Amino acid sequence: MPTQLDQLKTMTTVVADTGDFNAIERYQPQDATTNPSLLLKAMQSDTFRPLGIDAINWAKSQTNTQHAIALAADKLSVLIGCKLMGQVPGLVSTEVDARLSFDTMATLEKALSLIAMYEDAGVDSSRVLIKIAATWEGIQAAHILESKGIHCNVTLLFSFAQARACAEAGVYLISPFVGRILDWYKANEPEGDYTGANDPGVMSVKAIYNYFKKHDFSTIVMGASFRNISEIQELAGCDRLTISPVLLEELAQSEAPLEQKLSDSASVSAREPVLDEQTFRWQMNQNKMASDKLAEGIRQFAIDQEKLESLLKKLSG
């Protein structure tokens, strides 16, 4: 009997939400994605420390300014991305510094710099997804990058407004978060029943997926940030799901039948008028959960980015 992980792979593209090369080798995902938190965790292991030193030496060869450490952090993300490409047949997401989340042009410049680093390393940059936070400014940067043929993965996505703006901007892929939405509801409305299909994160991704298929948007929906395998089971059939090694292992240990819950079977309907900035910001303002979790996510990624840079600074001597 095939495992639930094997069954899931027949209906959904499975992505490894990790920078752990051993976990990727074990579970054989199609794609891989990283973020500052995962890079920080990787650098705290002796296995990945040499990559940090390589990144520092490269950055010092490029500049002797105070920007060398930030440049080394970017190089580290590219070095790990290159290694991940050797392990997965598909795409690898590399994240733009979260501290640039409210600056469209700075996000654009950082993205182009990361792509240039991949190309200098002799890597096929078409396999790179530039990962950007789903602020209005980030979505506009993604729109420009997509027009240049650079595909994006827009992350920290908690609301329908964010998802719709991304689709209308022609973003290649979005990562709507599931578990962090559940976290918010458990903390703020603890009396609710959030089991199975009632999980608010699951409901959010299903609504986005169905809207995209109904209106024939090509943007890929990749559910992310899972707290348990029930959330994954409820989203079986979603375009893609990015899953941590712990939950990949749990799926690999089960041989229970897995039902496909999502499928592209909706008839296509005419699209609504494009969401403008004012309407986007108002809808985000009215969605306390999404506003709280977006701000929290950006802050946490920024904190981890700063910790990563501090660690690299120590390594640089």
C-alpha positions, 0 to 999 in steps of 0.5 A: 500500500502506498504511503500518504506521502506517495499518494499526495505526490500523485495529486499535488506537487510536494515541496520541502520546507527546509534547507536540510539536505538530508531531509530532502534526499530522504523525502524526494520533493519536487521543489524546495524553499527556504527563508531566513529562519531556516537559513539561520537554523542551518548555519547553527549546524557544523554541516553548513558552517563552511558555506557561511565562511565561503559566503563571507570570503566572497563578500569580502572580495566584492567590497570592504564596506559595512555592507559586506555582511549583508552581501554575505547573507545574500550569497549564503542564500544563493549557495544553499539554493545552488545545493538544493538545486542539485537535490530537487528536479524543480524550483528553489525559492530564495527570499528577499530581505524582509526589511525591504518589504515596504520598498518596491524598488529596493525589493526589485534591486535585491531580487535582481542581485540574487538572480545575478549571483545565481547566474554567476554561479552558472545556475539556470536562473529559471529554476529560481523563485524570488520570494517576497512578502505579500505587502502591496509594495512587494506585490508590485515588485513581483509584478515588475519581476514577472514582466522581466521573466523572473518568477516569484513566490509571494509569501506571508499571505494570509488574506483573500485580498493579498491572494487576489492582488497577486493573481491580478499582478501575474505572480507565478506562485503564492504561499498562503499560510495555513498554520499561522492563521490557525494560531491566530484563531486559537489565540483570539477565538479559543472557543471555536472548533478548528478541526478538519475542514473547519480549520480557518487556514484550510478554509482560506486556501480552499477559497483562494484555490477555488477563486483562481480556478473559477476565474482562470488565473494561472497563479500557482497556489502553494499551501504553507505553514502547516501545524498538523497532517490533517491540514495537509490531508484537507488540502490534498489536490492543491497545486502545491504544498510546502511541508516540513520534514517532521510532517513529511515523515508523518505522512510517510509513516501512514498508509491510510487512503488519502482523498483528493479534496481540491480539483480544478473542475470549476467552470470559468467565470468572467473576472472582476475589476482589478483590485486597486491599492486603496481597496487592497489596503482597506480590505487588509485593514478590515482583516485583523488576523491578516494584518497581525500575522503579516506584520508579525511574520515580517518582524520575525523574518527581519529578526532572524535575518539580523541574527543570521548576519550577526552569526556571519559577522562572528565567523568573519572574525 
